């Protein structure tokens, strides 16, 4: 049994003195594990960093076996993100979410394509956070937990959608929310056709998808949201706090 395909490295854990058990994602084979010989060595560790795009050949005697990986670097996304803490946080979160939420060997080509798109846009910095949130909504949809932003769950209105029900995942207008607005999740405009997004919108988007990932994609398997995903949210909240502190200092100076 064998296949060869472009893969995104999701993780690599030491196995023995020099080898590693690598987990990758492919377009047609889904999340797949294999033994990477030398994957824990100096050269191998650089190749098998989460987020890297690699060309992988998998070989095993039987389909159900772990098998062996051989790989060549295509795009060193991990190294390129190393000097940008936010880009690295996005990369780590995406890899952790994909590995934890997707079943092994089940193809999810749209999720794979979305992850490739994120890798290509990493150098653009914070603005790809909107793309990241959209990717998580696609992942939820692929898993059968799709969110519905087409119309208000209460009034059926198709505009003015600003909230999401944490129970049903359906959008709600301010009018439809009424006195229950404080119990609803905020719906950032970039998820319903708006193009301009601020840090608060990215925070709200991460809170929105994080709620459903935690409850459905991970909660149904009795697993917590990955630490890397929680750290990404905290980093964005930190950016918002820094901007608020900067604005306060400017006002005080005036």
ABEGO torsion letter per residue (X at the ends): XBBBBBBBBABBBBBEAABBBBBBBBAAAEBBBBBBBGAABAAAAAAABBGBBBBBBBBBABAABAEBBBBBBABBAAAAAAABAAAAAAAAAAAAAAAAABBBGBBBAAAAAAAAAAAAAAAAEAAAAAAAAAAAAAAAAAAGABBBAABBAAAGBABGBABBBAAAGBBBBAAAAEAAAAABBBBBAAAAGBABBBAAAAAAAAAAAAAAAAAAAAAAAGBBBBAAAAAAAAAAAAAAAAAAAAAAAAAAAX
